[in-house]
Amino acid sequence: MLSRLRRIFVPEEAAAEGLDAERRLRLAAAVLLAETARADLDIAEAERRALAALVARTFGLDAGEAAALVEEAVAAAESAVSLYEHTALVNAHWSPQERARLIGLMWRVAYADGRIDRYEEHIIRRVAELLHVPHAAFIQAKLEAAGEGPAGG
């Protein structure tokens, strides 16, 4: 109750909370991308570069901001107990189209090293299910990412 009143009477706090919520959402999406890169227990340099490029392009960040978000995401992925906290946040704030796009980004990270590991495919499939992405969209995203080749577009 007190925090709601502060947001009403102190607009700077409401704005800061909005920025914090956006930052947490970006981090949640980046963690899911990082989970893809680390699914085979080895984040290849090509995957790390693709991850940084996709994060920068998706969220409109410069290279330094993207690198910092990727490092934070990799650390959060390594300490995460489950995918649920990240997928729940994405589900609550992103449209079905945005969630399907995230699955496409996960496929691009997986393809970045030129091959799909079975563990990478498994994690993308699990996240797609948790994000309620239809199987047709899952397959379409896979085919589009495969068509772009190892560089990820």
OpenMM code with the backbone's topology and positions (N, CA, C; nanometers):
from openmm import Vec3, app, unit

residues = "MET LEU SER ARG LEU ARG ARG ILE PHE VAL PRO GLU GLU ALA ALA ALA GLU GLY LEU ASP ALA GLU ARG ARG LEU ARG LEU ALA ALA ALA VAL LEU LEU ALA GLU THR ALA ARG ALA ASP LEU ASP ILE ALA GLU ALA GLU ARG ARG ALA LEU ALA ALA LEU VAL ALA ARG THR PHE GLY LEU ASP ALA GLY GLU ALA ALA ALA LEU VAL GLU GLU ALA VAL ALA ALA ALA GLU SER ALA VAL SER LEU TYR GLU HIS THR ALA LEU VAL ASN ALA HIS TRP SER PRO GLN GLU ARG ALA ARG LEU ILE GLY LEU MET TRP ARG VAL ALA TYR ALA ASP GLY ARG ILE ASP ARG TYR GLU GLU HIS ILE ILE ARG ARG VAL ALA GLU LEU LEU HIS VAL PRO HIS ALA ALA PHE ILE GLN ALA LYS LEU GLU ALA ALA GLY GLU GLY PRO ALA GLY GLY".split()
positions = [
    Vec3(0.0830, -0.1191, 0.0000),
    Vec3(0.0000, 0.0000, 0.0000),
    Vec3(0.0870, 0.1248, 0.0000),
    Vec3(0.1892, 0.1259, 0.0855),
    Vec3(0.2765, 0.2418, 0.0946),
    Vec3(0.3511, 0.2641, -0.0365),
    Vec3(0.3965, 0.1576, -0.1000),
    Vec3(0.4698, 0.1742, -0.2261),
    Vec3(0.3783, 0.2288, -0.3356),
    Vec3(0.2513, 0.1882, -0.3362),
    Vec3(0.1571, 0.2431, -0.4346),
    Vec3(0.1361, 0.3925, -0.4139),
    Vec3(0.1235, 0.4344, -0.2894),
    Vec3(0.1065, 0.5769, -0.2604),
    Vec3(0.2298, 0.6560, -0.3024),
    Vec3(0.3491, 0.5983, -0.2764),
    Vec3(0.4715, 0.6681, -0.3169),
    Vec3(0.4774, 0.6852, -0.4680),
    Vec3(0.4357, 0.5848, -0.5431),
    Vec3(0.4371, 0.5944, -0.6893),
    Vec3(0.3427, 0.7052, -0.7369),
    Vec3(0.2308, 0.7240, -0.6670),
    Vec3(0.1344, 0.8271, -0.7048),
    Vec3(0.1905, 0.9661, -0.6765),
    Vec3(0.2505, 0.9820, -0.5589),
    Vec3(0.2951, 1.1139, -0.5165),
    Vec3(0.4402, 1.1454, -0.5510),
    Vec3(0.5177, 1.0455, -0.5864),
    Vec3(0.6576, 1.0670, -0.6232),
    Vec3(0.6792, 1.0037, -0.7610),
    Vec3(0.6525, 1.0778, -0.8670),
    Vec3(0.6589, 1.0216, -1.0023),
    Vec3(0.7949, 0.9624, -1.0376),
    Vec3(0.9021, 1.0155, -0.9790),
    Vec3(1.0350, 0.9621, -1.0094),
    Vec3(1.0450, 0.8154, -0.9669),
    Vec3(0.9808, 0.7811, -0.8569),
    Vec3(0.9834, 0.6416, -0.8111),
    Vec3(0.9070, 0.5519, -0.9073),
    Vec3(0.7952, 0.5993, -0.9582),
    Vec3(0.7184, 0.5211, -1.0543),
    Vec3(0.8005, 0.5000, -1.1811),
    Vec3(0.8685, 0.6045, -1.2263),
    Vec3(0.9522, 0.5929, -1.3462),
    Vec3(1.0663, 0.4958, -1.3214),
    Vec3(1.1285, 0.5043, -1.2045),
    Vec3(1.2391, 0.4144, -1.1715),
    Vec3(1.1905, 0.2701, -1.1660),
    Vec3(1.0716, 0.2485, -1.1105),
    Vec3(1.0166, 0.1129, -1.1052),
    Vec3(0.9888, 0.0607, -1.2458),
    Vec3(0.9428, 0.1484, -1.3343),
    Vec3(0.9185, 0.1099, -1.4722),
    Vec3(1.0469, 0.0696, -1.5424),
    Vec3(1.1531, 0.1472, -1.5201),
    Vec3(1.2830, 0.1128, -1.5780),
    Vec3(1.3345, -0.0177, -1.5199),
    Vec3(1.3157, -0.0372, -1.3903),
    Vec3(1.3608, -0.1599, -1.3265),
    Vec3(1.2847, -0.2801, -1.3815),
    Vec3(1.1554, -0.2647, -1.4046),
    Vec3(1.0753, -0.3739, -1.4596),
    Vec3(1.1227, -0.4072, -1.6010),
    Vec3(1.1523, -0.3061, -1.6812),
    Vec3(1.2028, -0.3289, -1.8171),
    Vec3(1.3386, -0.3981, -1.8119),
    Vec3(1.4229, -0.3566, -1.7215),
    Vec3(1.5552, -0.4185, -1.7062),
    Vec3(1.5424, -0.5649, -1.6663),
    Vec3(1.4520, -0.5944, -1.5742),
    Vec3(1.4316, -0.7342, -1.5323),
    Vec3(1.3781, -0.8186, -1.6467),
    Vec3(1.2925, -0.7614, -1.7276),
    Vec3(1.2376, -0.8334, -1.8423),
    Vec3(1.3466, -0.8615, -1.9456),
    Vec3(1.4298, -0.7617, -1.9725),
    Vec3(1.5427, -0.7831, -2.0637),
    Vec3(1.6346, -0.8918, -2.0106),
    Vec3(1.6620, -0.8866, -1.8803),
    Vec3(1.7495, -0.9867, -1.8201),
    Vec3(1.6871, -1.1256, -1.8305),
    Vec3(1.5576, -1.1364, -1.8062),
    Vec3(1.4907, -1.2664, -1.8155),
    Vec3(1.5040, -1.3240, -1.9558),
    Vec3(1.4817, -1.2420, -2.0573),
    Vec3(1.4952, -1.2879, -2.1956),
    Vec3(1.6399, -1.3252, -2.2254),
    Vec3(1.7332, -1.2447, -2.1789),
    Vec3(1.8751, -1.2736, -2.2016),
    Vec3(1.9181, -1.4018, -2.1307),
    Vec3(1.8622, -1.4280, -2.0133),
    Vec3(1.8933, -1.5529, -1.9422),
    Vec3(1.8471, -1.6727, -2.0248),
    Vec3(1.7292, -1.6634, -2.0830),
    Vec3(1.6797, -1.7741, -2.1656),
    Vec3(1.7691, -1.7947, -2.2882),
    Vec3(1.8180, -1.6869, -2.3453),
    Vec3(1.9124, -1.6995, -2.4561),
    Vec3(2.0443, -1.7604, -2.4081),
    Vec3(2.0891, -1.7180, -2.2926),
    Vec3(2.2136, -1.7722, -2.2367),
    Vec3(2.1990, -1.9205, -2.2031),
    Vec3(2.0817, -1.9595, -2.1574),
    Vec3(2.0571, -2.1017, -2.1281),
    Vec3(2.0745, -2.1858, -2.2542),
    Vec3(2.0351, -2.1296, -2.3674),
    Vec3(2.0531, -2.2006, -2.4936),
    Vec3(2.2019, -2.2193, -2.5224),
    Vec3(2.2785, -2.1127, -2.5064),
    Vec3(2.4219, -2.1187, -2.5351),
    Vec3(2.4946, -2.2155, -2.4425),
    Vec3(2.4502, -2.2254, -2.3188),
    Vec3(2.5207, -2.3109, -2.2241),
    Vec3(2.4583, -2.4493, -2.2089),
    Vec3(2.3590, -2.4813, -2.2888),
    Vec3(2.2891, -2.6097, -2.2767),
    Vec3(2.3815, -2.7282, -2.2987),
    Vec3(2.4795, -2.7123, -2.3885),
    Vec3(2.5726, -2.8224, -2.4149),
    Vec3(2.6969, -2.8135, -2.3256),
    Vec3(2.6881, -2.7333, -2.2201),
    Vec3(2.7926, -2.7162, -2.1186),
    Vec3(2.9161, -2.6436, -2.1696),
    Vec3(2.9075, -2.5838, -2.2882),
    Vec3(3.0198, -2.5098, -2.3433),
    Vec3(2.9656, -2.3947, -2.4257),
    Vec3(2.9901, -2.2734, -2.3815),
    Vec3(2.9471, -2.1580, -2.4596),
    Vec3(3.0591, -2.1277, -2.5586),
    Vec3(3.0371, -2.1642, -2.6831),
    Vec3(3.1352, -2.1383, -2.7879),
    Vec3(3.1456, -1.9877, -2.8105),
    Vec3(3.2607, -1.9433, -2.8559),
    Vec3(3.2806, -1.8007, -2.8813),
    Vec3(3.1794, -1.7488, -2.9839),
    Vec3(3.1475, -1.8294, -3.0835),
    Vec3(3.0482, -1.7889, -3.1834),
    Vec3(2.9114, -1.7693, -3.1190),
    Vec3(2.8776, -1.8542, -3.0232),
    Vec3(2.7498, -1.8403, -2.9522),
    Vec3(2.7498, -1.7138, -2.8674),
    Vec3(2.8612, -1.6863, -2.8025),
    Vec3(2.8701, -1.5663, -2.7185),
    Vec3(2.8569, -1.4397, -2.8047),
    Vec3(2.9221, -1.4391, -2.9207),
    Vec3(2.9113, -1.3232, -3.0109),
    Vec3(2.7682, -1.3079, -3.0620),
    Vec3(2.7065, -1.4202, -3.1016),
    Vec3(2.5682, -1.4151, -3.1497),
    Vec3(2.4749, -1.3671, -3.0399),
    Vec3(2.4966, -1.4151, -2.9204),
    Vec3(2.4141, -1.3754, -2.8060),
    Vec3(2.4233, -1.2244, -2.7841),
    Vec3(2.5453, -1.1707, -2.7840),
    Vec3(2.5638, -1.0262, -2.7639),
    Vec3(2.5005, -0.9461, -2.8774),
    Vec3(2.5177, -0.9925, -3.0009),
    Vec3(2.4609, -0.9204, -3.1154),
    Vec3(2.3083, -0.9223, -3.1123),
    Vec3(2.2510, -1.0370, -3.0792),
    Vec3(2.1051, -1.0479, -3.0739),
    Vec3(2.0471, -0.9635, -2.9616),
    Vec3(2.1132, -0.9631, -2.8471),
    Vec3(2.0675, -0.8822, -2.7332),
    Vec3(2.0751, -0.7336, -2.7702),
    Vec3(2.1859, -0.6933, -2.8310),
    Vec3(2.2017, -0.5524, -2.8697),
    Vec3(2.0928, -0.5109, -2.9679),
    Vec3(2.0709, -0.5923, -3.0710),
    Vec3(1.9725, -0.5599, -3.1749),
    Vec3(1.8296, -0.5643, -3.1197),
    Vec3(1.7990, -0.6652, -3.0405),
    Vec3(1.6630, -0.6819, -2.9891),
    Vec3(1.6226, -0.5693, -2.8944),
    Vec3(1.7169, -0.5281, -2.8087),
    Vec3(1.6831, -0.4288, -2.7069),
    Vec3(1.7378, -0.2895, -2.7372),
    Vec3(1.7997, -0.2715, -2.8538),
    Vec3(1.8515, -0.1406, -2.8908),
    Vec3(1.9637, -0.0935, -2.7998),
    Vec3(2.0544, -0.1839, -2.7652),
    Vec3(2.1647, -0.1506, -2.6754),
    Vec3(2.2934, -0.1325, -2.7544),
    Vec3(2.3853, -0.0534, -2.6989),
    Vec3(2.5165, -0.0458, -2.7624),
    Vec3(2.5972, -0.1687, -2.7207),
    Vec3(2.7136, -0.1854, -2.7805),
    Vec3(2.7942, -0.3061, -2.7585),
    Vec3(2.8303, -0.3250, -2.6113),
    Vec3(2.8639, -0.2181, -2.5430),
    Vec3(2.9010, -0.2275, -2.4018),
    Vec3(2.7842, -0.2694, -2.3134),
    Vec3(2.6684, -0.2088, -2.3381),
    Vec3(2.5486, -0.2444, -2.2621),
    Vec3(2.5091, -0.3889, -2.2886),
    Vec3(2.5181, -0.4302, -2.4141),
    Vec3(2.4826, -0.5678, -2.4503),
    Vec3(2.5784, -0.6667, -2.3836),
    Vec3(2.7071, -0.6361, -2.3864),
    Vec3(2.8062, -0.7249, -2.3236),
    Vec3(2.7803, -0.7375, -2.1739),
    Vec3(2.7478, -0.6263, -2.1090),
    Vec3(2.7195, -0.6297, -1.9654),
    Vec3(2.5939, -0.7128, -1.9370),
    Vec3(2.4904, -0.6964, -2.0194),
    Vec3(2.3677, -0.7737, -2.0004),
    Vec3(2.3944, -0.9222, -2.0234),
    Vec3(2.4744, -0.9555, -2.1231),
    Vec3(2.5069, -1.0959, -2.1505),
    Vec3(2.5829, -1.1567, -2.0336),
    Vec3(2.6799, -1.0845, -1.9804),
    Vec3(2.7562, -1.1375, -1.8663),
    Vec3(2.6658, -1.1604, -1.7461),
    Vec3(2.5767, -1.0656, -1.7203),
    Vec3(2.4821, -1.0808, -1.6096),
    Vec3(2.3880, -1.1986, -1.6351),
    Vec3(2.3453, -1.2133, -1.7595),
    Vec3(2.2540, -1.3226, -1.7955),
    Vec3(2.3215, -1.4583, -1.7814),
    Vec3(2.4454, -1.4698, -1.8253),
    Vec3(2.5183, -1.5969, -1.8129),
    Vec3(2.5355, -1.6330, -1.6658),
    Vec3(2.5713, -1.5350, -1.5838),
    Vec3(2.5853, -1.5607, -1.4404),
    Vec3(2.4518, -1.6022, -1.3785),
    Vec3(2.3444, -1.5342, -1.4174),
    Vec3(2.2115, -1.5688, -1.3647),
    Vec3(2.1697, -1.7074, -1.4127),
    Vec3(2.2014, -1.7415, -1.5365),
    Vec3(2.1662, -1.8741, -1.5891),
    Vec3(2.2408, -1.9832, -1.5129),
    Vec3(2.3668, -1.9572, -1.4813),
    Vec3(2.4468, -2.0565, -1.4100),
    Vec3(2.3953, -2.0807, -1.2688),
    Vec3(2.3342, -1.9801, -1.2094),
    Vec3(2.2855, -1.9959, -1.0720),
    Vec3(2.1355, -2.0236, -1.0640),
    Vec3(2.0676, -2.0250, -1.1782),
    Vec3(1.9223, -2.0456, -1.1788),
    Vec3(1.8871, -2.1887, -1.1395),
    Vec3(1.7803, -2.2020, -1.0662),
    Vec3(1.7306, -2.3319, -1.0245),
    Vec3(1.6335, -2.3875, -1.1287),
    Vec3(1.5599, -2.2978, -1.1923),
    Vec3(1.4635, -2.3407, -1.2945),
    Vec3(1.4467, -2.2307, -1.3980),
    Vec3(1.3759, -2.2628, -1.5019),
    Vec3(1.3448, -2.1659, -1.6065),
    Vec3(1.2202, -2.0844, -1.5727),
    Vec3(1.1432, -2.1321, -1.4775),
    Vec3(1.0106, -2.0768, -1.4519),
    Vec3(1.0128, -1.9276, -1.4184),
    Vec3(1.1040, -1.8851, -1.3320),
    Vec3(1.1019, -1.7436, -1.2935),
    Vec3(1.1221, -1.6521, -1.4141),
    Vec3(1.2002, -1.6956, -1.5100),
    Vec3(1.2267, -1.6146, -1.6287),
    Vec3(1.1117, -1.6244, -1.7292),
    Vec3(1.0620, -1.7449, -1.7506),
    Vec3(0.9520, -1.7605, -1.8456),
    Vec3(0.8238, -1.6960, -1.7923),
    Vec3(0.8019, -1.6998, -1.6626),
    Vec3(0.6822, -1.6378, -1.6053),
    Vec3(0.6827, -1.4870, -1.6295),
    Vec3(0.7978, -1.4252, -1.6150),
    Vec3(0.8090, -1.2813, -1.6373),
    Vec3(0.7831, -1.2477, -1.7844),
    Vec3(0.8424, -1.3249, -1.8748),
    Vec3(0.8215, -1.3032, -2.0178),
    Vec3(0.6741, -1.3256, -2.0534),
    Vec3(0.6154, -1.4326, -2.0016),
    Vec3(0.4737, -1.4604, -2.0276),
    Vec3(0.3833, -1.3465, -1.9831),
    Vec3(0.4167, -1.2873, -1.8704),
    Vec3(0.3316, -1.1828, -1.8138),
    Vec3(0.3373, -1.0522, -1.8925),
    Vec3(0.4467, -1.0300, -1.9665),
    Vec3(0.4644, -0.8984, -2.0281),
    Vec3(0.4775, -0.8978, -2.1798),
    Vec3(0.4989, -1.0115, -2.2404),
    Vec3(0.5182, -1.0147, -2.3856),
    Vec3(0.3993, -1.0798, -2.4541),
    Vec3(0.3714, -1.0322, -2.5735),
    Vec3(0.2634, -1.0878, -2.6543),
    Vec3(0.3052, -1.2250, -2.7086),
    Vec3(0.2084, -1.3022, -2.7596),
    Vec3(0.2444, -1.4314, -2.8207),
    Vec3(0.3465, -1.4160, -2.9342),
    Vec3(0.3368, -1.3096, -3.0109),
    Vec3(0.4317, -1.2869, -3.1203),
    Vec3(0.5720, -1.2583, -3.0665),
    Vec3(0.5798, -1.1816, -2.9615),
    Vec3(0.7104, -1.1510, -2.9017),
    Vec3(0.7729, -1.2764, -2.8414),
    Vec3(0.6903, -1.3600, -2.7805),
    Vec3(0.7417, -1.4852, -2.7230),
    Vec3(0.7904, -1.5787, -2.8331),
    Vec3(0.7180, -1.5845, -2.9450),
    Vec3(0.7617, -1.6671, -3.0580),
    Vec3(0.8925, -1.6126, -3.1151),
    Vec3(0.9054, -1.4817, -3.1169),
    Vec3(1.0306, -1.4211, -3.1648),
    Vec3(1.1464, -1.4594, -3.0737),
    Vec3(1.1228, -1.4652, -2.9449),
    Vec3(1.2278, -1.5069, -2.8510),
    Vec3(1.2732, -1.6500, -2.8817),
    Vec3(1.1798, -1.7357, -2.9153),
    Vec3(1.2161, -1.8730, -2.9527),
    Vec3(1.3043, -1.8701, -3.0780),
    Vec3(1.2712, -1.7835, -3.1717),
    Vec3(1.3550, -1.7674, -3.2908),
    Vec3(1.4954, -1.7210, -3.2556),
    Vec3(1.5058, -1.6302, -3.1599),
    Vec3(1.6377, -1.5841, -3.1161),
    Vec3(1.7152, -1.6973, -3.0493),
    Vec3(1.6452, -1.7801, -2.9734),
    Vec3(1.7112, -1.8947, -2.9102),
    Vec3(1.7675, -1.9887, -3.0168),
    Vec3(1.6906, -2.0125, -3.1230),
    Vec3(1.7401, -2.0962, -3.2324),
    Vec3(1.8638, -2.0338, -3.2968),
    Vec3(1.8651, -1.9028, -3.3111),
    Vec3(1.9813, -1.8366, -3.3724),
    Vec3(2.1054, -1.8530, -3.2853),
    Vec3(2.0889, -1.8446, -3.1554),
    Vec3(2.2024, -1.8687, -3.0656),
    Vec3(2.2508, -2.0130, -3.0817),
    Vec3(2.1580, -2.1070, -3.0853),
    Vec3(2.1945, -2.2486, -3.0966),
    Vec3(2.2683, -2.2762, -3.2274),
    Vec3(2.2257, -2.2136, -3.3363),
    Vec3(2.2879, -2.2353, -3.4673),
    Vec3(2.4187, -2.1578, -3.4843),
    Vec3(2.4511, -2.0689, -3.3934),
    Vec3(2.5673, -1.9815, -3.4103),
    Vec3(2.6983, -2.0575, -3.4287),
    Vec3(2.7113, -2.1730, -3.3663),
    Vec3(2.8358, -2.2493, -3.3801),
    Vec3(2.8291, -2.3507, -3.4946),
    Vec3(2.7247, -2.3429, -3.5738),
    Vec3(2.7145, -2.4263, -3.6920),
    Vec3(2.6489, -2.5608, -3.6717),
    Vec3(2.6047, -2.5903, -3.5517),
    Vec3(2.5382, -2.7183, -3.5261),
    Vec3(2.4393, -2.7015, -3.4107),
    Vec3(2.3407, -2.7900, -3.4105),
    Vec3(2.2428, -2.7923, -3.3011),
    Vec3(2.2714, -2.9146, -3.2160),
    Vec3(2.2991, -2.8901, -3.0913),
    Vec3(2.3186, -2.9979, -2.9958),
    Vec3(2.1816, -3.0423, -2.9443),
    Vec3(2.1682, -3.1691, -2.9108),
    Vec3(2.0375, -3.2172, -2.8638),
    Vec3(1.9936, -3.1462, -2.7365),
    Vec3(2.0880, -3.1046, -2.6538),
    Vec3(2.0522, -3.0334, -2.5312),
    Vec3(2.0031, -2.8921, -2.5620),
    Vec3(2.0593, -2.8313, -2.6659),
    Vec3(2.0108, -2.7001, -2.7068),
    Vec3(1.8674, -2.7105, -2.7564),
    Vec3(1.8417, -2.8092, -2.8400),
    Vec3(1.7053, -2.8282, -2.8907),
    Vec3(1.6088, -2.8557, -2.7757),
    Vec3(1.6539, -2.9344, -2.6788),
    Vec3(1.5687, -2.9672, -2.5640),
    Vec3(1.5319, -2.8410, -2.4852),
    Vec3(1.6303, -2.7553, -2.4590),
    Vec3(1.6016, -2.6360, -2.3797),
    Vec3(1.5091, -2.5413, -2.4555),
    Vec3(1.5274, -2.5307, -2.5870),
    Vec3(1.4398, -2.4434, -2.6652),
    Vec3(1.2976, -2.4993, -2.6648),
    Vec3(1.2854, -2.6287, -2.6776),
    Vec3(1.1529, -2.6912, -2.6740),
    Vec3(1.0850, -2.6679, -2.5387),
    Vec3(1.1604, -2.6837, -2.4299),
    Vec3(1.1033, -2.6607, -2.2959),
    Vec3(1.0582, -2.5169, -2.2791),
    Vec3(1.1417, -2.4237, -2.3219),
    Vec3(1.1059, -2.2820, -2.3085),
    Vec3(0.9838, -2.2508, -2.3950),
    Vec3(0.9788, -2.3048, -2.5155),
    Vec3(0.8624, -2.2825, -2.6024),
    Vec3(0.7348, -2.3313, -2.5341),
    Vec3(0.7429, -2.4454, -2.4700),
    Vec3(0.6251, -2.4965, -2.3990),
    Vec3(0.5878, -2.4053, -2.2835),
    Vec3(0.6880, -2.3608, -2.2068),
    Vec3(0.6606, -2.2727, -2.0931),
    Vec3(0.6076, -2.1362, -2.1370),
    Vec3(0.6468, -2.0938, -2.2572),
    Vec3(0.5990, -1.9652, -2.3098),
    Vec3(0.4702, -1.9795, -2.3908),
    Vec3(0.4192, -2.1014, -2.3987),
    Vec3(0.2954, -2.1295, -2.4716),
    Vec3(0.3066, -2.0913, -2.6190),
    Vec3(0.4253, -2.1175, -2.6755),
    Vec3(0.4471, -2.0942, -2.8180),
    Vec3(0.3991, -2.2185, -2.8915),
    Vec3(0.3084, -2.2034, -2.9861),
    Vec3(0.2574, -2.3200, -3.0591),
    Vec3(0.3694, -2.3943, -3.1329),
    Vec3(0.3497, -2.5249, -3.1484),
    Vec3(0.4519, -2.6077, -3.2129),
    Vec3(0.4831, -2.5586, -3.3543),
    Vec3(0.3831, -2.5142, -3.4273),
    Vec3(0.4057, -2.4634, -3.5632),
    Vec3(0.5004, -2.3429, -3.5610),
    Vec3(0.4842, -2.2542, -3.4644),
    Vec3(0.5722, -2.1377, -3.4530),
    Vec3(0.7129, -2.1803, -3.4114),
    Vec3(0.7221, -2.2803, -3.3262),
    Vec3(0.8504, -2.3373, -3.2833),
    Vec3(0.9269, -2.3894, -3.4052),
    Vec3(0.8591, -2.4670, -3.4897),
    Vec3(0.9209, -2.5250, -3.6092),
    Vec3(0.9555, -2.4151, -3.7093),
    Vec3(0.8663, -2.3208, -3.7295),
    Vec3(0.8922, -2.2100, -3.8225),
    Vec3(1.0159, -2.1322, -3.7792),
    Vec3(1.0286, -2.1042, -3.6501),
    Vec3(1.1452, -2.0317, -3.5989),
    Vec3(1.2725, -2.1107, -3.6224),
    Vec3(1.2654, -2.2416, -3.6034),
    Vec3(1.3821, -2.3287, -3.6267),
    Vec3(1.4248, -2.3238, -3.7732),
    Vec3(1.3283, -2.3353, -3.8629),
    Vec3(1.3587, -2.3344, -4.0056),
    Vec3(1.4160, -2.1998, -4.0501),
    Vec3(1.3608, -2.0923, -3.9989),
    Vec3(1.4121, -1.9588, -4.0334),
    Vec3(1.5542, -1.9421, -3.9842),
    Vec3(1.5821, -1.9823, -3.8614),
    Vec3(1.7167, -1.9700, -3.8061),
    Vec3(1.8148, -2.0583, -3.8834),
    Vec3(1.7730, -2.1780, -3.9213),
    Vec3(1.8598, -2.2676, -3.9965),
    Vec3(1.8926, -2.2089, -4.1331),
    Vec3(1.7988, -2.1385, -4.1918),
    Vec3(1.8194, -2.0774, -4.3222),
    Vec3(1.9181, -1.9624, -4.3193),
    Vec3(1.9390, -1.9048, -4.2020),
    Vec3(2.0324, -1.7935, -4.1894),
    Vec3(2.1756, -1.8404, -4.1781),
    Vec3(2.1972, -1.9672, -4.1464),
    Vec3(2.3324, -2.0200, -4.1350),
    Vec3(2.3957, -1.9924, -4.0007),
    Vec3(2.5205, -2.0341, -3.9836),
    Vec3(2.5898, -2.0241, -3.8549),
    Vec3(2.6078, -1.8824, -3.8038),
    Vec3(2.6112, -1.7841, -3.8916),
    Vec3(2.6348, -1.6475, -3.8458),
    Vec3(2.5161, -1.5894, -3.7724),
    Vec3(2.3982, -1.6464, -3.7859),
    Vec3(2.2816, -1.5968, -3.7143),
    Vec3(2.2238, -1.4682, -3.7700),
    Vec3(2.2570, -1.4345, -3.8911),
    Vec3(2.1912, -1.3281, -3.9608),
    Vec3(2.2468, -1.1955, -3.9552),
] * unit.nanometer
topology = app.Topology()
chain = topology.addChain("A")
for resn in residues:
    res = topology.addResidue(resn, chain)
    for name in ("N", "CA", "C"):
        topology.addAtom(name, app.Element.getBySymbol(name[0]), res)
